[in-house]
Amino acid sequence: MPVLRPRLRVLGSFELRIPLATGTGATTTATSPLENDERRVLALLALIAAPTAARDLARVLWPRLTGDVALGTLAGVCDSLGDLVVAQDGTLRLSGEVSVDLARALELLRAWEQAPSAVESHAPDELVELLSGDLLPGWAEDWVRPERERFRRVRLHALESLCRRLTAAGRHELAIRAGLLVVGAEPLREGARRALIEAHLAAGNVSEAVHQYELFVQTCAKLGLAPCAEFSAFFPPSPAWPVLRVRRPIHPGGAVGRGLRLDAPSRRTQVSAGTGVWG
């Protein structure tokens, strides 16, 4: 039986789950109730992911308190967290026994970057699930907001790339989920919309591909924008529109299809692909 570890979740929501022994000798996990300051300390240590001077942490967490008062407050919170936090030589870090979903997501992303063609060996289902939510959504802390925006750029760029790679690998359902997560977060992200349409076409979902095409064109038109020529050429012109005429047959495992024509809005502003990078 695998050894259960405390699990800290900061993606999509905040949650700490602690392993518990049952009366039958088996083990399970349960959500741990935490005070607000306990949640803040754990979240900050999860984001930093390295030993950090306690005085620096206290200054970030309680900027309105004097240095000594903030440090004393931090010490009291760490005492209540027990073995979850390790203090050493004036620094604090999360215990190595605590599993953090953010760290796992970044680990999987690094593996994908090193071997992008090895789809199944890098837990794509788990990675898409981890990347489905923002970092600590709803938290208004000054130290959370820039990290959330940085991770948001990383996760949307990664999901767009995963959509394409999974389509090429024949994992159409998971590719579509990845693409939907991106366009749901950024409806004007043209590169992601193209990747999603290609995933639908590869899966044989022609009607869904057309629906995504229409959604993007309509969203652009509301803002006085027009898709770029490459996007507009997804399906061929058809005098029988809205009846779709796909130029080539659709083969499972390969995205095909060029151009369904719609009248372009009068303002010819191009929509960018909107990729992002970590850092």
GUSE-211798 format. One record per residue: x, y, z of N, C-alpha, C in turn. Coordinates in steps of 0.1 Angstrom, whole numbers, padded with zeros to 4 digits, always signed. Layout:
! residues N
XYZXYZXYZ/...
//
This chain:
! residues 279
+0009-0012+0000+0000+0000+0000+0009+0013+0000/+0006+0022-0009+0015+0034-0009+0013+0042+0003/+0024+0049+0007+0024+0057+0019+0017+0071+0016/+0007+0074+0023+0000+0087+0021+0007+0098+0027/+0008+0109+0020+0014+0121+0025+0004+0133+0026/+0007+0143+0035-0002+0155+0034-0001+0161+0020/-0013+0165+0015-0014+0170+0002-0019+0185+0003/-0012+0194-0003-0015+0208-0002-0019+0212-0017/-0031+0217-0018-0036+0222-0031-0037+0237-0031/-0031+0243-0041-0032+0257-0043-0037+0261-0057/-0039+0251-0066-0044+0253-0079-0059+0250-0080/-0066+0260-0084-0081+0259-0084-0088+0262-0072/-0082+0259-0060-0087+0263-0047-0075+0260-0037/-0078+0263-0024-0068+0259-0014-0074+0248-0006/-0066+0238-0003-0070+0227+0005-0058+0219+0010/-0059+0216+0023-0049+0207+0029-0055+0194+0033/-0050+0183+0028-0056+0170+0032-0045+0162+0039/-0049+0157+0051-0040+0150+0060-0043+0135+0060/-0033+0126+0059-0036+0111+0060-0041+0107+0074/-0050+0099+0074-0056+0094+0087-0057+0079+0087/-0055+0073+0098-0057+0058+0100-0071+0055+0103/-0077+0045+0097-0090+0041+0100-0090+0029+0111/-0102+0026+0116-0102+0015+0126-0099+0002+0120/-0099+0000+0107-0096-0013+0101-0081-0014+0098/-0073-0004+0101-0059-0005+0098-0056+0002+0085/-0066+0005+0077-0063+0012+0064-0061+0027+0066/-0057+0034+0056-0055+0048+0057-0063+0056+0047/-0066+0068+0050-0074+0076+0041-0069+0091+0044/-0075+0100+0037-0072+0114+0039-0084+0122+0043/-0082+0133+0050-0094+0142+0053-0089+0156+0052/-0098+0165+0049-0095+0179+0048-0092+0185+0062/-0081+0192+0063-0077+0197+0076-0083+0212+0078/-0090+0214+0089-0094+0228+0091-0083+0237+0095/-0082+0249+0090-0071+0257+0092-0075+0272+0095/-0068+0278+0104-0071+0293+0106-0065+0300+0094/-0070+0313+0092-0066+0321+0081-0051+0323+0080/-0045+0326+0091-0030+0328+0090-0023+0315+0087/-0028+0304+0091-0022+0291+0088-0022+0288+0073/-0034+0291+0067-0035+0290+0053-0025+0299+0045/-0024+0311+0050-0015+0321+0043-0001+0316+0044/+0004+0311+0056+0018+0307+0057+0020+0295+0048/+0011+0285+0048+0013+0273+0039+0013+0277+0024/+0004+0286+0020+0003+0290+0006+0016+0297+0002/+0021+0306+0010+0033+0314+0007+0045+0304+0006/+0047+0295+0015+0058+0286+0014+0057+0277+0002/+0044+0273-0002+0042+0265-0014+0046+0273-0027/+0044+0286-0027+0047+0294-0039+0062+0296-0039/+0069+0298-0028+0083+0300-0028+0091+0287-0031/+0087+0276-0024+0093+0263-0027+0107+0262-0024/+0112+0270-0014+0127+0270-0011+0128+0275+0003/+0138+0271+0011+0140+0277+0024+0142+0292+0023/+0134+0299+0032+0134+0314+0031+0135+0320+0045/+0143+0331+0046+0144+0337+0059+0131+0340+0066/+0129+0336+0078+0117+0338+0085+0113+0352+0086/+0123+0361+0088+0120+0375+0089+0115+0381+0076/+0120+0376+0064+0115+0380+0051+0100+0375+0049/+0097+0363+0053+0084+0358+0052+0074+0366+0061/+0078+0369+0073+0070+0377+0082+0067+0391+0076/+0077+0397+0070+0075+0410+0064+0065+0409+0052/+0065+0399+0045+0056+0397+0034+0042+0395+0039/+0040+0387+0049+0027+0383+0054+0020+0393+0062/+0028+0401+0070+0022+0411+0079+0030+0424+0077/+0029+0430+0065+0037+0443+0062+0034+0454+0071/+0022+0454+0078+0018+0466+0086+0023+0465+0101/+0028+0453+0104+0034+0451+0118+0048+0454+0118/+0053+0457+0130+0068+0459+0131+0075+0446+0129/+0088+0446+0127+0095+0434+0123+0094+0423+0134/+0096+0427+0147+0096+0417+0158+0082+0412+0160/+0072+0420+0159+0058+0416+0161+0054+0406+0150/+0058+0409+0138+0054+0401+0126+0062+0387+0128/+0074+0388+0132+0082+0375+0134+0076+0367+0145/+0072+0373+0156+0065+0365+0166+0052+0359+0162/+0045+0367+0154+0032+0361+0149+0035+0349+0140/+0045+0350+0132+0048+0339+0123+0053+0327+0131/+0060+0329+0142+0065+0318+0150+0053+0311+0156/+0043+0318+0161+0031+0312+0167+0023+0304+0157/+0022+0309+0145+0015+0301+0134+0022+0289+0131/+0036+0289+0130+0044+0277+0126+0043+0267+0137/+0042+0271+0150+0040+0262+0161+0027+0254+0159/+0017+0261+0155+0004+0254+0154+0003+0245+0141/+0012+0248+0132+0013+0239+0120+0021+0227+0122/+0029+0226+0133+0036+0214+0136+0046+0210+0126/+0046+0197+0123+0056+0191+0114+0054+0195+0099/+0044+0203+0096+0042+0207+0082+0052+0217+0078/+0058+0224+0087+0068+0235+0084+0081+0231+0092/+0092+0233+0085+0105+0230+0090+0113+0243+0092/+0118+0245+0104+0126+0257+0107+0140+0252+0109/+0150+0260+0102+0164+0256+0103+0172+0268+0100/+0181+0272+0110+0191+0283+0108+0184+0296+0104/+0172+0299+0110+0165+0311+0107+0157+0311+0094/+0156+0299+0088+0148+0299+0076+0136+0289+0078/+0126+0290+0070+0114+0282+0070+0112+0276+0056/+0106+0264+0056+0102+0257+0044+0091+0247+0047/+0084+0243+0037+0075+0232+0039+0082+0219+0041/+0077+0210+0049+0082+0197+0051+0083+0190+0037/+0093+0182+0036+0094+0174+0024+0083+0163+0023/+0076+0161+0033+0065+0151+0033+0053+0157+0027/+0052+0170+0025+0040+0177+0020+0041+0176+0005/+0031+0171-0001+0030+0170-0016+0022+0183-0020/+0027+0191-0029+0021+0203-0034+0018+0202-0049/+0005+0205-0052+0001+0203-0066+0008+0212-0076/+0012+0224-0071+0019+0234-0080+0033+0228-0084/+0040+0222-0074+0053+0216-0077+0051+0205-0086/+0041+0197-0085+0038+0185-0094+0036+0190-0108/+0028+0201-0109+0025+0206-0122+0037+0211-0129/+0046+0218-0122+0058+0223-0128+0068+0212-0132/+0068+0201-0123+0076+0190-0126+0072+0183-0139/+0059+0181-0141+0054+0175-0153+0056+0184-0166/+0055+0197-0164+0057+0206-0175+0072+0205-0179/+0081+0204-0170+0095+0203-0173+0098+0190-0181/+0091+0179-0177+0093+0167-0184+0087+0168-0198/+0076+0174-0200+0071+0176-0214+0080+0184-0222/+0086+0195-0217+0096+0203-0225+0108+0195-0229/+0112+0186-0220+0124+0178-0224+0121+0167-0234/+0109+0161-0233+0106+0151-0243+0091+0152-0247/+0089+0162-0256+0075+0165-0260+0068+0154-0267/+0075+0145-0273+0069+0134-0281+0064+0122-0273/+0070+0121-0260+0066+0110-0252+0053+0113-0244/+0042+0113-0251+0030+0117-0246+0026+0109-0233/+0025+0096-0234+0019+0088-0224+0028+0087-0211/+0041+0089-0213+0050+0088-0202+0050+0100-0192/+0043+0111-0196+0043+0123-0188+0030+0126-0182/+0021+0116-0180+0008+0118-0173+0000+0129-0178/-0003+0129-0191-0011+0140-0197-0024+0143-0190/-0031+0132-0186-0044+0134-0180-0042+0142-0167/-0032+0138-0159-0030+0145-0146-0025+0160-0149/-0017+0162-0159-0012+0175-0162-0024+0185-0166/-0032+0180-0175-0044+0188-0179-0053+0192-0167/-0055+0182-0158-0063+0184-0147-0056+0194-0137/-0043+0193-0135-0036+0203-0127-0037+0217-0132/-0036+0218-0146-0036+0231-0152-0050+0237-0155/-0060+0230-0149-0074+0235-0152-0078+0247-0144/-0071+0250-0133-0075+0261-0125-0063+0271-0122/-0067+0283-0119-0057+0294-0116-0051+0291-0102/-0040+0298-0100-0033+0297-0087-0041+0306-0076/-0045+0299-0066-0052+0306-0054-0062+0316-0059/-0072+0311-0067-0082+0321-0072-0090+0327-0061/-0092+0340-0063-0100+0348-0053-0091+0354-0042/-0079+0350-0040-0070+0355-0030-0066+0369-0034/-0067+0379-0025-0064+0393-0029-0050+0397-0023/-0043+0388-0017-0030+0392-0012-0021+0398-0022/-0013+0408-0018-0004+0414-0028+0007+0405-0033/+0011+0395-0025+0021+0385-0029+0015+0374-0038/+0002+0373-0038-0004+0362-0046-0006+0367-0061/-0011+0380-0062-0015+0384-0076-0005+0383-0087/+0008+0388-0085+0017+0386-0096+0021+0371-0099/+0021+0363-0088+0024+0349-0090+0012+0342-0098/+0000+0346-0094-0011+0340-0101-0011+0344-0116/-0008+0357-0119-0007+0361-0133+0004+0354-0141/+0015+0352-0134+0027+0345-0140+0023+0331-0143/+0017+0324-0134+0013+0310-0136+0002+0309-0146/-0007+0319-0147-0018+0319-0157-0012+0319-0171/-0002+0327-0173+0005+0327-0186+0011+0313-0189/+0017+0308-0179+0024+0295-0181+0013+0284-0185/+0003+0283-0177-0007+0272-0178-0014+0273-0192/-0018+0286-0196-0025+0287-0209-0016+0284-0220/-0004+0288-0220+0006+0285-0231+0008+0269-0231/+0009+0263-0219+0011+0249-0219-0001+0241-0224/-0013+0245-0220-0025+0239-0224-0027+0240-0239/-0024+0251-0245-0025+0253-0260-0015+0243-0267/-0003+0242-0261+0007+0233-0267+0003+0218-0265/-0003+0215-0253-0008+0202-0251-0019+0198-0260/-0028+0208-0263-0039+0205-0273-0033+0200-0286/-0023+0207-0291-0017+0203-0304-0010+0189-0303/-0002+0187-0292+0006+0175-0291-0004+0163-0289/-0014+0165-0281-0023+0154-0279-0031+0150-0291/-0035+0161-0299-0041+0158-0312-0033+0150-0321/-0020+0153-0322-0011+0146-0330-0009+0132-0325/-0010+0130-0312-0009+0116-0307-0022+0108-0307/-0032+0114-0312-0045+0107-0312-0053+0107-0300/-0049+0115-0290-0056+0117-0277-0066+0128-0279/-0076+0126-0287-0085+0137-0291-0094+0143-0280/-0099+0134-0272-0108+0139-0261-0100+0148-0251/-0088+0143-0247-0080+0151-0238-0075+0164-0245/-0072+0163-0258-0068+0175-0265-0079+0185-0265/-0091+0181-0267-0103+0190-0268-0105+0196-0254/-0103+0189-0243-0105+0194-0230-0094+0205-0228/-0082+0202-0232-0071+0212-0230-0074+0225-0238/-0079+0223-0250-0082+0235-0258-0094+0243-0253/-0104+0236-0247-0115+0243-0242-0112+0251-0229/-0102+0246-0221-0098+0253-0210-0091+0267-0214/-0084+0267-0225-0077+0279-0229-0087+0289-0234/-0095+0285-0244-0104+0294-0250-0115+0299-0240/-0118+0291-0230-0127+0295-0220-0121+0307-0211/-0108+0306-0209-0101+0316-0202-0098+0329-0210/-0095+0327-0223-0091+0338-0232-0098+0335-0246/-0111+0340-0247-0118+0337-0259-0112+0343-0272/-0103+0353-0271-0097+0359-0283-0083+0353-0286/-0080+0343-0279-0066+0337-0281-0067+0328-0294/-0063+0334-0305-0066+0328-0318-0058+0314-0320/-0046+0314-0316-0038+0301-0317-0045+0290-0310/-0050+0292-0298-0057+0282-0291-0070+0278-0297/-0077+0287-0303-0089+0284-0310-0086+0275-0322/-0075+0278-0329-0072+0270-0341-0068+0256-0336/-0061+0255-0325-0057+0242-0320-0069+0234-0316/-0079+0240-0310-0091+0234-0306-0099+0229-0318/-0100+0237-0328-0108+0233-0341-0101+0221-0347/-0088+0222-0348-0080+0210-0354-0082+0198-0346/-0083+0199-0332-0086+0187-0324-0100+0181-0327/-0110+0190-0328-0123+0186-0332-0123+0179-0345/-0117+0185-0355-0116+0179-0369-0109+0165-0368/-0098+0164-0361-0091+0151-0360-0100+0141-0354/-0109+0145-0345-0118+0135-0338-0130+0133-0346/-0132+0140-0358-0144+0138-0366-0156+0146-0362/-0153+0156-0352-0164+0164-0347-0165+0177-0356/-0170+0175-0368-0171+0186-0378-0180+0197-0373/-0191+0193-0368-0201+0204-0363-0195+0212-0352/-0188+0205-0342-0182+0212-0331-0171+0221-0336/-0163+0217-0346-0153+0225-0352-0159+0238-0358/-0170+0236-0366-0176+0248-0371-0182+0257-0360/-0187+0251-0350-0193+0259-0339-0182+0268-0333/-0170+0262-0330-0159+0270-0325-0154+0281-0334/-0154+0278-0347-0151+0288-0357-0161+0299-0356/-0173+0296-0356-0184+0307-0356-0183+0315-0343/-0180+0308-0332-0179+0315-0319-0168+0326-0319/-0157+0322-0325-0145+0331-0326-0148+0343-0335/-0154+0340-0347-0157+0351-0356-0167+0361-0350/-0177+0355-0343-0187+0364-0337-0181+0372-0325/-0173+0366-0317-0166+0373-0306-0158+0384-0312/-0150+0382-0323-0142+0392-0329-0151+0403-0334/-0162+0400-0341-0170+0410-0347-0176+0419-0336/-0179+0414-0325-0185+0423-0314-0175+0434-0310/-0162+0431-0312-0152+0440-0308-0146+0448-0319/-0152+0446-0331-0147+0453-0343-0134+0447-0348/-0132+0434-0345-0119+0428-0349-0122+0417-0360/-0112+0413-0367-0113+0402-0377-0102+0392-0375/-0105+0379-0376-0095+0369-0376-0084+0371-0387/-0073+0365-0384-0062+0366-0395-0066+0357-0407/-0059+0359-0418-0062+0351-0430-0061+0336-0428/-0051+0332-0420-0049+0318-0418-0061+0312-0411/-0067+0319-0401-0078+0314-0394-0091+0314-0403/-0092+0324-0411-0104+0326-0420-0104+0315-0431/-0092+0309-0434-0091+0299-0444-0094+0285-0439/-0099+0283-0427-0101+0270-0422-0110+0261-0430/-0121+0267-0435-0130+0260-0443-0132+0267-0457/-0135+0259-0467-0136+0266-0481-0149+0273-0482/-0150+0284-0490-0162+0291-0493-0173+0281-0498/-0185+0283-0494-0196+0275-0499-0208+0283-0502/-0213+0282-0514-0226+0289-0517-0238+0284-0510/-0236+0272-0505-0248+0266-0497-0247+0268-0482/-0238+0277-0478-0236+0280-0464-0250+0283-0458/-0254+0277-0446-0245+0272-0436-0242+0257-0438/-0245+0251-0450-0241+0237-0451-0226+0236-0453/-0219+0228-0445-0205+0227-0446-0200+0219-0457/-0190+0224-0464-0183+0216-0475-0168+0215-0471/-0164+0204-0466-0150+0202-0462-0143+0198-0474/-0131+0204-0477-0124+0202-0489-0119+0187-0490/-0114+0182-0479-0108+0169-0479-0114+0160-0468/-0114+0147-0470-0120+0138-0460-0112+0139-0447/-0119+0137-0436-0113+0138-0423-0108+0124-0419/-0096+0123-0416-0090+0110-0411-0087+0110-0397/-0091+0101-0389-0088+0101-0374-0073+0102-0372/-0069+0110-0363-0055+0112-0359-0048+0123-0367/-0055+0130-0376-0049+0141-0383-0058+0152-0385/-0055+0164-0381-0064+0175-0382-0063+0180-0396/-0075+0182-0403-0075+0187-0416-0086+0198-0417/-0087+0203-0429-0098+0213-0431-0093+0227-0433/-0097+0233-0443-0094+0247-0446-0107+0254-0450/-0110+0264-0445-0118+0275-0448-0132+0275-0450/-0140+0279-0441-0154+0283-0442-0154+0298-0442/-0160+0304-0452-0159+0318-0454-0171+0326-0447/-0168+0336-0440-0178+0345-0434-0173+0359-0438/-0183+0368-0440-0179+0382-0443-0171+0387-0432/-0160+0393-0434-0152+0399-0424-0157+0412-0419/-0156+0415-0406-0160+0428-0401-0152+0439-0408/-0158+0451-0408-0152+0462-0415-0138+0466-0410/-0136+0465-0397-0124+0469-0391-0114+0457-0391/-0103+0458-0398-0094+0447-0401-0083+0445-0391/-0086+0447-0378-0076+0445-0368-0074+0430-0366/-0061+0426-0365-0058+0412-0364-0057+0408-0349/-0062+0396-0346-0061+0391-0332-0049+0382-0331/-0041+0385-0320-0029+0377-0319-0031+0364-0312/-0021+0355-0313-0022+0342-0308-0022+0342-0293/-0015+0352-0287-0015+0354-0272-0007+0343-0264/+0005+0339-0269+0012+0329-0261+0019+0336-0249/+0023+0328-0239+0030+0334-0228+0041+0325-0224/+0050+0330-0216+0061+0322-0211+0063+0325-0196/+0069+0315-0190+0072+0317-0175+0084+0326-0174/+0083+0336-0164+0094+0344-0161+0091+0358-0164/
//
